[in-house]
């Protein structure tokens, strides 16, 4: 089963209304730098079960460099929700660095 999504794949999905990009880092990290269309929901909130996504949404998790927290959050959501869930390869930093 595919668990990651590339920057190029995410760009192709952006025109659809059924995706949700979640930055799972802390509020401070998010405020320093984030993907413009990503919401902030720290991994601790997700793992506490305090986030129930809309069933039809494709969820993309992101952290700083892609892996670690975003992979952990995506795994949790796949196991506890019926959504299609991926984590972003190269994360927020990879996205921001390639936007120029």
LINKAVEN-V542120 format. One record per residue. N is the residue number from 1. SS is DSSP state (H for helix, E for strand, L for the rest). OMEGA is omega as a letter, one per 30 degrees, with the letter a starting at -180 (none if undefined). D_LAST is the distance of its C-alpha to the last C-alpha in Angstrom with 1 decimal. Layout:
BEGIN
N/SS/OMEGA/D_LAST
N/SS/OMEGA/D_LAST
END
This chain:
BEGIN
1/L/l/32.0
2/L/a/28.2
3/L/a/26.8
4/E/l/23.0
5/E/l/20.2
6/L/l/17.1
7/H/a/13.6
8/H/l/14.4
9/H/l/17.8
10/H/l/16.7
11/H/l/14.5
12/H/a/17.8
13/H/a/19.7
14/L/a/17.8
15/L/l/20.0
16/L/a/23.1
17/L/a/24.8
18/L/l/26.2
19/E/l/23.4
20/E/l/22.9
21/E/a/20.2
22/E/l/21.8
23/E/a/20.4
24/L/l/23.6
25/L/l/23.0
26/L/l/24.9
27/H/a/24.4
28/H/l/23.6
29/H/l/20.9
30/H/a/19.5
31/H/l/19.6
32/H/a/17.7
33/L/l/14.5
34/L/l/14.4
35/L/a/12.9
36/L/a/13.5
37/L/a/16.2
38/L/l/17.9
39/E/a/21.2
40/E/l/22.7
41/L/a/25.9
42/L/a/26.8
43/H/a/28.4
44/H/l/31.7
45/H/l/32.1
46/H/a/31.4
47/H/l/33.8
48/L/l/36.4
49/L/a/36.5
50/L/l/35.4
51/L/l/32.9
52/L/a/34.1
53/L/l/31.5
54/L/a/32.4
55/L/a/33.9
56/L/a/31.9
57/L/l/28.4
58/E/a/26.3
59/E/l/25.0
60/E/l/21.8
61/E/l/22.0
62/E/l/19.2
63/L/a/19.7
64/L/a/17.8
65/L/l/17.6
66/L/a/19.1
67/L/l/22.9
68/L/a/25.5
69/H/a/25.6
70/H/l/23.6
71/H/l/25.8
72/H/l/28.9
73/H/l/28.1
74/H/l/27.5
75/H/l/30.8
76/H/a/32.6
77/H/l/31.5
78/H/a/32.5
79/H/a/35.8
80/H/l/36.6
81/L/l/35.1
82/L/a/35.4
83/L/l/31.7
84/E/a/29.4
85/E/l/27.2
86/E/l/24.3
87/E/a/22.2
88/E/l/18.5
89/L/a/18.0
90/L/l/15.7
91/H/a/15.8
92/H/a/13.8
93/H/l/12.3
94/H/l/11.3
95/H/a/9.7
96/H/a/7.8
97/H/a/6.8
98/L/a/5.6
99/L/a/3.8
100/L/none/0.0
END
